[in-house]
Amino acid sequence: MNTTLAPDLTVADRCDRCGAQAYIRATLGEGLELLFCAHHGRKHIEKLRDLDVTIQDQTHRLHDAVATPEPMGAE
């Protein structure tokens, strides 16, 4: 598995399997890309790691986007 810096995935990038927002990009040797949502990425990532592909995993952004609620009465 190769790891290189690629542009961040955006909300416009969609999973090739189901159309949900993509958080994982697998770039094949010919420059072709497969995009996966977190669910389908987890399902296929082990098989992809066995191939000569570059994997960009941004699933951490799912947790970063969760806002911490403010305590009640914090005005």
C-alpha positions as CSV (number, residue, x, y, z in Angstrom):
1,M,0.0,0.0,0.0
2,N,1.3,3.4,-1.0
3,T,0.4,6.6,0.9
4,T,0.8,10.0,-0.8
5,L,-0.9,13.3,-0.2
6,A,-3.9,14.0,-2.4
7,P,-6.4,16.7,-2.3
8,D,-9.0,16.3,0.5
9,L,-12.2,14.6,-0.5
10,T,-15.2,17.0,-0.5
11,V,-18.9,16.7,-0.1
12,A,-19.1,16.5,-3.9
13,D,-17.1,13.3,-3.9
14,R,-19.5,10.4,-3.8
15,C,-19.1,6.6,-3.1
16,D,-19.0,4.6,-6.3
17,R,-21.0,1.9,-4.6
18,C,-24.0,3.7,-3.0
19,G,-23.6,7.5,-3.8
20,A,-23.1,8.6,-0.1
21,Q,-20.3,11.1,0.7
22,A,-16.9,9.5,0.1
23,Y,-14.3,9.4,2.8
24,I,-11.9,6.9,1.2
25,R,-10.1,7.2,-2.1
26,A,-8.2,4.3,-3.7
27,T,-6.0,5.3,-6.6
28,L,-4.9,2.4,-8.8
29,G,-1.6,2.3,-10.7
30,E,-3.2,3.6,-13.9
31,G,-4.5,6.7,-12.1
32,L,-8.0,5.5,-11.9
33,E,-9.8,6.2,-8.6
34,L,-12.4,4.4,-6.6
35,L,-14.3,6.4,-4.0
36,F,-16.0,4.8,-1.0
37,C,-18.2,6.0,1.9
38,A,-17.0,4.9,5.3
39,H,-19.2,1.8,5.3
40,H,-18.1,0.5,1.9
41,G,-14.5,1.5,2.5
42,R,-14.4,-0.7,5.7
43,K,-16.0,-3.5,3.7
44,H,-13.4,-3.4,0.9
45,I,-10.2,-1.9,2.5
46,E,-8.5,-5.2,3.3
47,K,-8.8,-6.4,-0.3
48,L,-7.5,-3.0,-1.6
49,R,-4.5,-3.2,0.7
50,D,-3.5,-6.4,-1.0
51,L,-3.3,-4.5,-4.3
52,D,-0.8,-1.9,-5.5
53,V,-3.0,1.1,-4.8
54,T,-2.7,4.3,-2.9
55,I,-5.3,4.6,-0.2
56,Q,-6.4,7.9,1.3
57,D,-8.6,7.4,4.3
58,Q,-10.3,10.4,5.7
59,T,-12.9,8.7,7.9
60,H,-11.5,10.6,10.9
61,R,-13.4,13.6,9.5
62,L,-16.6,11.9,10.5
63,H,-15.6,12.2,14.2
64,D,-14.1,15.7,13.7
65,A,-17.4,17.0,12.4
66,V,-19.4,16.0,15.6
67,A,-19.8,19.1,17.7
68,T,-19.5,19.0,21.4
69,P,-22.7,20.2,22.9
70,E,-22.5,23.2,25.2
71,P,-23.5,22.7,28.8
72,M,-27.0,23.7,29.7
73,G,-27.2,27.3,31.0
74,A,-23.9,28.3,29.5
75,E,-25.2,31.6,28.2
